[in-house]
Amino acid sequence: MSDHSTNDHDAKPAVRKYLYVFLAQLVATALVVTSSYIPFGNHSVNIAIALGIAACQAFLVLGFTMHLIGEKPVIFGFLAFTALFAAALFHLILFANHPANMLHVNHVS
């Protein structure tokens, strides 16, 4: 017969940590929704605040749920490369959709 009391005892701090992360995610989601209704004067400021809160949520997911806080530095190198690559792709999309960069073709009927 196995002793389950040691397994239950070891799992309690981990469950508590995940509950705190879950509560922090709920609070951050409420902050994003609340900040969307507050006029900060400029639409870009509203977007920047929402993206800042989303970055905090991403840190919670990556750091605690995916256990990246205690990883080796090589993992952070791959993570940084992925983030830079994604940012470059977003920049290309924004650059391509900017009206000044559109090709103007005169249609002759």
N, CA, C and O atoms as a GROMACS GRO file, in nm:
protein
  436
    1MET      N    1   0.085  -0.117   0.000
    1MET     CA    2   0.000   0.000   0.000
    1MET      C    3   0.090   0.124   0.000
    1MET      O    4   0.186   0.130   0.076
    2SER      N    5   0.059   0.220  -0.084
    2SER     CA    6   0.143   0.340  -0.092
    2SER      C    7   0.092   0.447   0.003
    2SER      O    8  -0.024   0.451   0.041
    3ASP      N    9   0.184   0.534   0.039
    3ASP     CA   10   0.150   0.643   0.132
    3ASP      C   11   0.115   0.768   0.051
    3ASP      O   12   0.203   0.830  -0.008
    4HIS      N   13  -0.012   0.805   0.047
    4HIS     CA   14  -0.057   0.920  -0.032
    4HIS      C   15  -0.045   1.051   0.043
    4HIS      O   16  -0.060   1.157  -0.018
    5SER      N   17  -0.019   1.046   0.172
    5SER     CA   18  -0.014   1.170   0.249
    5SER      C   19   0.105   1.258   0.208
    5SER      O   20   0.095   1.380   0.213
    6THR      N   21   0.218   1.197   0.168
    6THR     CA   22   0.332   1.279   0.128
    6THR      C   23   0.304   1.345  -0.007
    6THR      O   24   0.346   1.459  -0.028
    7ASN      N   25   0.236   1.278  -0.099
    7ASN     CA   26   0.204   1.337  -0.227
    7ASN      C   27   0.106   1.453  -0.212
    7ASN      O   28   0.121   1.555  -0.278
    8ASP      N   29   0.008   1.437  -0.125
    8ASP     CA   30  -0.088   1.545  -0.102
    8ASP      C   31  -0.020   1.664  -0.037
    8ASP      O   32  -0.053   1.779  -0.067
    9HIS      N   33   0.073   1.637   0.052
    9HIS     CA   34   0.142   1.746   0.121
    9HIS      C   35   0.230   1.825   0.023
    9HIS      O   36   0.240   1.947   0.034
   10ASP      N   37   0.295   1.759  -0.072
   10ASP     CA   38   0.380   1.826  -0.169
   10ASP      C   39   0.300   1.904  -0.271
   10ASP      O   40   0.349   2.003  -0.326
   11ALA      N   41   0.179   1.863  -0.298
   11ALA     CA   42   0.099   1.927  -0.402
   11ALA      C   43   0.032   2.055  -0.353
   11ALA      O   44  -0.002   2.140  -0.435
   12LYS      N   45   0.014   2.072  -0.222
   12LYS     CA   46  -0.058   2.189  -0.172
   12LYS      C   47   0.009   2.321  -0.205
   12LYS      O   48  -0.061   2.413  -0.246
   13PRO      N   49   0.141   2.337  -0.189
   13PRO     CA   50   0.202   2.465  -0.228
   13PRO      C   51   0.190   2.493  -0.378
   13PRO      O   52   0.174   2.609  -0.418
   14ALA      N   53   0.199   2.391  -0.461
   14ALA     CA   54   0.187   2.410  -0.605
   14ALA      C   55   0.046   2.453  -0.642
   14ALA      O   56   0.027   2.542  -0.725
   15VAL      N   57  -0.053   2.390  -0.582
   15VAL     CA   58  -0.192   2.427  -0.609
   15VAL      C   59  -0.218   2.571  -0.564
   15VAL      O   60  -0.286   2.646  -0.633
   16ARG      N   61  -0.164   2.608  -0.450
   16ARG     CA   62  -0.181   2.743  -0.399
   16ARG      C   63  -0.118   2.844  -0.495
   16ARG      O   64  -0.176   2.950  -0.521
   17LYS      N   65   0.000   2.812  -0.548
   17LYS     CA   66   0.066   2.901  -0.642
   17LYS      C   67  -0.018   2.919  -0.769
   17LYS      O   68  -0.032   3.030  -0.819
   18TYR      N   69  -0.074   2.810  -0.820
   18TYR     CA   70  -0.157   2.819  -0.940
   18TYR      C   71  -0.286   2.895  -0.914
   18TYR      O   72  -0.336   2.965  -1.002
   19LEU      N   73  -0.340   2.882  -0.794
   19LEU     CA   74  -0.459   2.960  -0.760
   19LEU      C   75  -0.427   3.110  -0.755
   19LEU      O   76  -0.508   3.192  -0.800
   20TYR      N   77  -0.311   3.146  -0.701
   20TYR     CA   78  -0.271   3.287  -0.700
   20TYR      C   79  -0.250   3.340  -0.842
   20TYR      O   80  -0.289   3.452  -0.873
   21VAL      N   81  -0.191   3.259  -0.928
   21VAL     CA   82  -0.172   3.300  -1.068
   21VAL      C   83  -0.308   3.316  -1.136
   21VAL      O   84  -0.328   3.410  -1.212
   22PHE      N   85  -0.400   3.224  -1.109
   22PHE     CA   86  -0.534   3.233  -1.166
   22PHE      C   87  -0.605   3.360  -1.119
   22PHE      O   88  -0.669   3.429  -1.199
   23LEU      N   89  -0.595   3.390  -0.990
   23LEU     CA   90  -0.657   3.512  -0.939
   23LEU      C   91  -0.593   3.637  -0.999
   23LEU      O   92  -0.662   3.734  -1.029
   24ALA      N   93  -0.462   3.635  -1.016
   24ALA     CA   94  -0.394   3.748  -1.079
   24ALA      C   95  -0.439   3.765  -1.224
   24ALA      O   96  -0.453   3.877  -1.272
   25GLN      N   97  -0.461   3.654  -1.294
   25GLN     CA   98  -0.512   3.660  -1.431
   25GLN      C   99  -0.652   3.719  -1.434
   25GLN      O  100  -0.684   3.800  -1.521
   26LEU      N  101  -0.736   3.681  -1.339
   26LEU     CA  102  -0.871   3.738  -1.332
   26LEU      C  103  -0.867   3.888  -1.306
   26LEU      O  104  -0.940   3.964  -1.369
   27VAL      N  105  -0.781   3.930  -1.213
   27VAL     CA  106  -0.768   4.073  -1.183
   27VAL      C  107  -0.716   4.148  -1.304
   27VAL      O  108  -0.766   4.257  -1.335
   28ALA      N  109  -0.617   4.093  -1.373
   28ALA     CA  110  -0.563   4.159  -1.491
   28ALA      C  111  -0.667   4.169  -1.602
   28ALA      O  112  -0.672   4.270  -1.673
   29THR      N  113  -0.748   4.066  -1.618
   29THR     CA  114  -0.854   4.072  -1.718
   29THR      C  115  -0.956   4.179  -1.683
   29THR      O  116  -1.002   4.252  -1.771
   30ALA      N  117  -0.990   4.189  -1.556
   30ALA     CA  118  -1.082   4.295  -1.512
   30ALA      C  119  -1.019   4.432  -1.536
   30ALA      O  120  -1.090   4.527  -1.572
   31LEU      N  121  -0.888   4.445  -1.515
   31LEU     CA  122  -0.821   4.573  -1.541
   31LEU      C  123  -0.824   4.610  -1.688
   31LEU      O  124  -0.843   4.727  -1.723
   32VAL      N  125  -0.805   4.511  -1.775
   32VAL     CA  126  -0.810   4.540  -1.919
   32VAL      C  127  -0.948   4.587  -1.960
   32VAL      O  128  -0.962   4.684  -2.034
   33VAL      N  129  -1.051   4.518  -1.911
   33VAL     CA  130  -1.188   4.556  -1.946
   33VAL      C  131  -1.220   4.694  -1.888
   33VAL      O  132  -1.281   4.776  -1.957
   34THR      N  133  -1.180   4.720  -1.764
   34THR     CA  134  -1.206   4.849  -1.703
   34THR      C  135  -1.131   4.961  -1.775
   34THR      O  136  -1.187   5.068  -1.797
   35SER      N  137  -1.007   4.937  -1.811
   35SER     CA  138  -0.929   5.041  -1.879
   35SER      C  139  -0.981   5.070  -2.019
   35SER      O  140  -0.955   5.177  -2.074
   36SER      N  141  -1.055   4.977  -2.077
   36SER     CA  142  -1.109   5.003  -2.211
   36SER      C  143  -1.222   5.106  -2.206
   36SER      O  144  -1.251   5.170  -2.308
   37TYR      N  145  -1.284   5.123  -2.090
   37TYR     CA  146  -1.392   5.221  -2.077
   37TYR      C  147  -1.343   5.357  -2.028
   37TYR      O  148  -1.421   5.453  -2.027
   38ILE      N  149  -1.218   5.367  -1.988
   38ILE     CA  150  -1.164   5.494  -1.937
   38ILE      C  151  -1.097   5.568  -2.052
   38ILE      O  152  -1.005   5.514  -2.114
   39PRO      N  153  -1.141   5.690  -2.082
   39PRO     CA  154  -1.074   5.766  -2.189
   39PRO      C  155  -0.946   5.831  -2.134
   39PRO      O  156  -0.953   5.919  -2.048
   40PHE      N  157  -0.834   5.788  -2.182
   40PHE     CA  158  -0.706   5.842  -2.138
   40PHE      C  159  -0.660   5.958  -2.226
   40PHE      O  160  -0.545   6.002  -2.215
   41GLY      N  161  -0.746   6.009  -2.311
   41GLY     CA  162  -0.712   6.124  -2.394
   41GLY      C  163  -0.673   6.087  -2.535
   41GLY      O  164  -0.704   6.160  -2.629
   42ASN      N  165  -0.608   5.976  -2.551
   42ASN     CA  166  -0.563   5.934  -2.684
   42ASN      C  167  -0.590   5.784  -2.696
   42ASN      O  168  -0.571   5.708  -2.602
   43HIS      N  169  -0.635   5.745  -2.813
   43HIS     CA  170  -0.667   5.604  -2.836
   43HIS      C  171  -0.540   5.518  -2.825
   43HIS      O  172  -0.547   5.403  -2.781
   44SER      N  173  -0.428   5.572  -2.866
   44SER     CA  174  -0.302   5.498  -2.858
   44SER      C  175  -0.262   5.469  -2.714
   44SER      O  176  -0.202   5.365  -2.685
   45VAL      N  177  -0.293   5.560  -2.624
   45VAL     CA  178  -0.261   5.538  -2.482
   45VAL      C  179  -0.346   5.424  -2.427
   45VAL      O  180  -0.296   5.341  -2.351
   46ASN      N  181  -0.473   5.418  -2.466
   46ASN     CA  182  -0.558   5.307  -2.423
   46ASN      C  183  -0.502   5.174  -2.470
   46ASN      O  184  -0.499   5.076  -2.395
   47ILE      N  185  -0.456   5.170  -2.595
   47ILE     CA  186  -0.400   5.047  -2.649
   47ILE      C  187  -0.271   5.010  -2.577
   47ILE      O  188  -0.247   4.893  -2.547
   48ALA      N  189  -0.188   5.110  -2.550
   48ALA     CA  190  -0.060   5.084  -2.480
   48ALA      C  191  -0.085   5.029  -2.340
   48ALA      O  192  -0.014   4.939  -2.296
   49ILE      N  193  -0.184   5.083  -2.270
   49ILE     CA  194  -0.215   5.034  -2.135
   49ILE      C  195  -0.266   4.890  -2.142
   49ILE      O  196  -0.226   4.806  -2.062
   50ALA      N  197  -0.354   4.863  -2.237
   50ALA     CA  198  -0.406   4.726  -2.251
   50ALA      C  199  -0.294   4.628  -2.288
   50ALA      O  200  -0.292   4.516  -2.238
   51LEU      N  201  -0.202   4.671  -2.374
   51LEU     CA  202  -0.090   4.583  -2.409
   51LEU      C  203   0.005   4.563  -2.292
   51LEU      O  204   0.063   4.455  -2.278
   52GLY      N  205   0.022   4.664  -2.209
   52GLY     CA  206   0.105   4.649  -2.089
   52GLY      C  207   0.047   4.547  -1.993
   52GLY      O  208   0.119   4.464  -1.937
   53ILE      N  209  -0.084   4.555  -1.973
   53ILE     CA  210  -0.150   4.458  -1.885
   53ILE      C  211  -0.143   4.318  -1.947
   53ILE      O  212  -0.123   4.219  -1.877
   54ALA      N  213  -0.159   4.310  -2.079
   54ALA     CA  214  -0.149   4.180  -2.146
   54ALA      C  215  -0.008   4.123  -2.136
   54ALA      O  216   0.009   4.002  -2.126
   55ALA      N  217   0.093   4.210  -2.136
   55ALA     CA  218   0.231   4.163  -2.119
   55ALA      C  219   0.250   4.104  -1.980
   55ALA      O  220   0.320   4.004  -1.963
   56CYS      N  221   0.188   4.165  -1.879
   56CYS     CA  222   0.194   4.110  -1.743
   56CYS      C  223   0.125   3.973  -1.738
   56CYS      O  224   0.173   3.882  -1.671
   57GLN      N  225   0.014   3.961  -1.807
   57GLN     CA  226  -0.054   3.832  -1.811
   57GLN      C  227   0.031   3.727  -1.882
   57GLN      O  228   0.037   3.612  -1.840
   58ALA      N  229   0.098   3.767  -1.989
   58ALA     CA  230   0.185   3.674  -2.060
   58ALA      C  231   0.301   3.629  -1.971
   58ALA      O  232   0.340   3.513  -1.974
   59PHE      N  233   0.355   3.722  -1.890
   59PHE     CA  234   0.460   3.685  -1.797
   59PHE      C  235   0.411   3.582  -1.697
   59PHE      O  236   0.482   3.486  -1.665
   60LEU      N  237   0.289   3.600  -1.647
   60LEU     CA  238   0.233   3.503  -1.552
   60LEU      C  239   0.219   3.365  -1.615
   60LEU      O  240   0.253   3.264  -1.553
   61VAL      N  241   0.170   3.362  -1.738
   61VAL     CA  242   0.152   3.233  -1.805
   61VAL      C  243   0.286   3.168  -1.835
   61VAL      O  244   0.307   3.051  -1.807
   62LEU      N  245   0.378   3.247  -1.894
   62LEU     CA  246   0.507   3.191  -1.931
   62LEU      C  247   0.590   3.155  -1.809
   62LEU      O  248   0.654   3.050  -1.805
   63GLY      N  249   0.589   3.241  -1.710
   63GLY     CA  250   0.675   3.219  -1.595
   63GLY      C  251   0.628   3.111  -1.502
   63GLY      O  252   0.708   3.027  -1.460
   64PHE      N  253   0.501   3.110  -1.470
   64PHE     CA  254   0.452   3.018  -1.368
   64PHE      C  255   0.383   2.896  -1.428
   64PHE      O  256   0.411   2.783  -1.387
   65THR      N  257   0.294   2.915  -1.524
   65THR     CA  258   0.221   2.802  -1.579
   65THR      C  259   0.312   2.715  -1.667
   65THR      O  260   0.302   2.592  -1.664
   66MET      N  261   0.399   2.779  -1.744
   66MET     CA  262   0.490   2.703  -1.831
   66MET      C  263   0.626   2.680  -1.765
   66MET      O  264   0.715   2.621  -1.828
   67HIS      N  265   0.643   2.724  -1.641
   67HIS     CA  266   0.763   2.697  -1.561
   67HIS      C  267   0.891   2.752  -1.625
   67HIS      O  268   0.994   2.686  -1.618
   68LEU      N  269   0.886   2.869  -1.688
   68LEU     CA  270   1.006   2.924  -1.751
   68LEU      C  271   1.092   3.006  -1.656
   68LEU      O  272   1.202   3.047  -1.693
   69ILE      N  273   1.047   3.032  -1.535
   69ILE     CA  274   1.125   3.112  -1.442
   69ILE      C  275   1.254   3.040  -1.402
   69ILE      O  276   1.358   3.104  -1.387
   70GLY      N  277   1.248   2.911  -1.384
   70GLY     CA  278   1.365   2.837  -1.340
   70GLY      C  279   1.441   2.768  -1.452
   70GLY      O  280   1.517   2.676  -1.426
   71GLU      N  281   1.422   2.810  -1.573
   71GLU     CA  282   1.485   2.743  -1.686
   71GLU      C  283   1.628   2.792  -1.709
   71GLU      O  284   1.672   2.891  -1.649
   72LYS      N  285   1.699   2.722  -1.796
   72LYS     CA  286   1.836   2.757  -1.831
   72LYS      C  287   1.837   2.878  -1.924
   72LYS      O  288   1.737   2.904  -1.991
   73PRO      N  289   1.947   2.953  -1.930
   73PRO     CA  290   1.954   3.073  -2.014
   73PRO      C  291   1.934   3.046  -2.163
   73PRO      O  292   1.889   3.135  -2.235
   74VAL      N  293   1.964   2.927  -2.211
   74VAL     CA  294   1.946   2.900  -2.353
   74VAL      C  295   1.798   2.905  -2.392
   74VAL      O  296   1.764   2.943  -2.504
   75ILE      N  297   1.711   2.868  -2.299
   75ILE     CA  298   1.567   2.876  -2.325
   75ILE      C  299   1.526   3.021  -2.343
   75ILE      O  300   1.443   3.052  -2.429
   76PHE      N  301   1.584   3.111  -2.262
   76PHE     CA  302   1.552   3.252  -2.275
   76PHE      C  303   1.602   3.309  -2.407
   76PHE      O  304   1.541   3.401  -2.461
   77GLY      N  305   1.710   3.256  -2.459
   77GLY     CA  306   1.758   3.297  -2.591
   77GLY      C  307   1.658   3.262  -2.700
   77GLY      O  308   1.628   3.344  -2.787
   78PHE      N  309   1.607   3.140  -2.695
   78PHE     CA  310   1.505   3.099  -2.792
   78PHE      C  311   1.376   3.180  -2.775
   78PHE      O  312   1.312   3.216  -2.873
   79LEU      N  313   1.340   3.209  -2.651
   79LEU     CA  314   1.222   3.289  -2.625
   79LEU      C  315   1.239   3.432  -2.677
   79LEU      O  316   1.146   3.487  -2.736
   80ALA      N  317   1.356   3.491  -2.657
   80ALA     CA  318   1.383   3.626  -2.708
   80ALA      C  319   1.382   3.627  -2.860
   80ALA      O  320   1.328   3.720  -2.921
   81PHE      N  321   1.441   3.525  -2.923
   81PHE     CA  322   1.438   3.517  -3.069
   81PHE      C  323   1.295   3.508  -3.120
   81PHE      O  324   1.260   3.573  -3.218
   82THR      N  325   1.214   3.428  -3.055
   82THR     CA  326   1.074   3.414  -3.095
   82THR      C  327   0.999   3.545  -3.080
   82THR      O  328   0.920   3.582  -3.166
   83ALA      N  329   1.023   3.616  -2.969
   83ALA     CA  330   0.955   3.745  -2.948
   83ALA      C  331   1.000   3.848  -3.052
   83ALA      O  332   0.916   3.921  -3.104
   84LEU      N  333   1.128   3.853  -3.082
   84LEU     CA  334   1.177   3.948  -3.183
   84LEU      C  335   1.122   3.913  -3.322
   84LEU      O  336   1.085   4.002  -3.398
   85PHE      N  337   1.116   3.785  -3.353
   85PHE     CA  338   1.063   3.742  -3.482
   85PHE      C  339   0.916   3.777  -3.494
   85PHE      O  340   0.871   3.824  -3.599
   86ALA      N  341   0.839   3.756  -3.388
   86ALA     CA  342   0.696   3.791  -3.390
   86ALA      C  343   0.679   3.942  -3.402
   86ALA      O  344   0.591   3.988  -3.475
   87ALA      N  345   0.761   4.020  -3.330
   87ALA     CA  346   0.753   4.166  -3.341
   87ALA      C  347   0.787   4.212  -3.482
   87ALA      O  348   0.724   4.305  -3.534
   88ALA      N  349   0.885   4.150  -3.544
   88ALA     CA  350   0.921   4.186  -3.681
   88ALA      C  351   0.806   4.155  -3.778
   88ALA      O  352   0.780   4.232  -3.870
   89LEU      N  353   0.740   4.043  -3.757
   89LEU     CA  354   0.626   4.010  -3.843
   89LEU      C  355   0.512   4.108  -3.824
   89LEU      O  356   0.447   4.147  -3.922
   90PHE      N  357   0.485   4.148  -3.700
   90PHE     CA  358   0.382   4.249  -3.676
   90PHE      C  359   0.420   4.381  -3.742
   90PHE      O  360   0.335   4.449  -3.798
   91HIS      N  361   0.547   4.416  -3.734
   91HIS     CA  362   0.593   4.541  -3.796
   91HIS      C  363   0.576   4.534  -3.948
   91HIS      O  364   0.536   4.632  -4.010
   92LEU      N  365   0.607   4.421  -4.007
   92LEU     CA  366   0.589   4.406  -4.152
   92LEU      C  367   0.442   4.420  -4.191
   92LEU      O  368   0.411   4.480  -4.294
   93ILE      N  369   0.354   4.364  -4.112
   93ILE     CA  370   0.212   4.375  -4.142
   93ILE      C  371   0.167   4.520  -4.133
   93ILE      O  372   0.094   4.568  -4.220
   94LEU      N  373   0.209   4.589  -4.029
   94LEU     CA  374   0.172   4.730  -4.015
   94LEU      C  375   0.232   4.815  -4.125
   94LEU      O  376   0.167   4.906  -4.176
   95PHE      N  377   0.357   4.786  -4.162
   95PHE     CA  378   0.424   4.861  -4.268
   95PHE      C  379   0.355   4.836  -4.403
   95PHE      O  380   0.339   4.929  -4.482
   96ALA      N  381   0.316   4.714  -4.428
   96ALA     CA  382   0.254   4.681  -4.556
   96ALA      C  383   0.114   4.742  -4.568
   96ALA      O  384   0.071   4.775  -4.679
   97ASN      N  385   0.044   4.757  -4.457
   97ASN     CA  386  -0.092   4.810  -4.461
   97ASN      C  387  -0.100   4.961  -4.444
   97ASN      O  388  -0.209   5.018  -4.443
   98HIS      N  389   0.015   5.027  -4.431
   98HIS     CA  390   0.015   5.172  -4.417
   98HIS      C  391  -0.022   5.235  -4.552
   98HIS      O  392   0.030   5.193  -4.655
   99PRO      N  393  -0.111   5.335  -4.552
   99PRO     CA  394  -0.155   5.393  -4.680
   99PRO      C  395  -0.043   5.454  -4.763
   99PRO      O  396  -0.053   5.456  -4.885
  100ALA      N  397   0.062   5.504  -4.701
  100ALA     CA  398   0.171   5.564  -4.778
  100ALA      C  399   0.250   5.460  -4.855
  100ALA      O  400   0.318   5.494  -4.952
  101ASN      N  401   0.243   5.334  -4.815
  101ASN     CA  402   0.319   5.229  -4.880
  101ASN      C  403   0.238   5.151  -4.983
  101ASN      O  404   0.290   5.059  -5.047
  102MET      N  405   0.112   5.187  -4.999
  102MET     CA  406   0.029   5.117  -5.095
  102MET      C  407   0.064   5.161  -5.238
  102MET      O  408   0.096   5.277  -5.263
  103LEU      N  409   0.058   5.067  -5.328
  103LEU     CA  410   0.081   5.099  -5.467
  103LEU      C  411  -0.048   5.159  -5.525
  103LEU      O  412  -0.156   5.102  -5.512
  104HIS      N  413  -0.033   5.271  -5.588
  104HIS     CA  414  -0.149   5.336  -5.648
  104HIS      C  415  -0.150   5.303  -5.797
  104HIS      O  416  -0.062   5.348  -5.872
  105VAL      N  417  -0.246   5.226  -5.840
  105VAL     CA  418  -0.256   5.185  -5.978
  105VAL      C  419  -0.374   5.259  -6.039
  105VAL      O  420  -0.486   5.255  -5.989
  106ASN      N  421  -0.345   5.327  -6.148
  106ASN     CA  422  -0.453   5.397  -6.220
  106ASN      C  423  -0.524   5.295  -6.310
  106ASN      O  424  -0.464   5.236  -6.400
  107HIS      N  425  -0.650   5.278  -6.283
  107HIS     CA  426  -0.729   5.186  -6.363
  107HIS      C  427  -0.788   5.263  -6.480
  107HIS      O  428  -0.857   5.363  -6.462
  108VAL      N  429  -0.761   5.216  -6.597
  108VAL     CA  430  -0.815   5.278  -6.718
  108VAL      C  431  -0.935   5.195  -6.762
  108VAL      O  432  -0.926   5.074  -6.780
  109SER      N  433  -1.050   5.266  -6.777
  109SER     CA  434  -1.167   5.193  -6.820
  109SER      C  435  -1.196   5.212  -6.965
  109SER      O  436  -1.293   5.156  -7.016
   0.00000   0.00000   0.00000
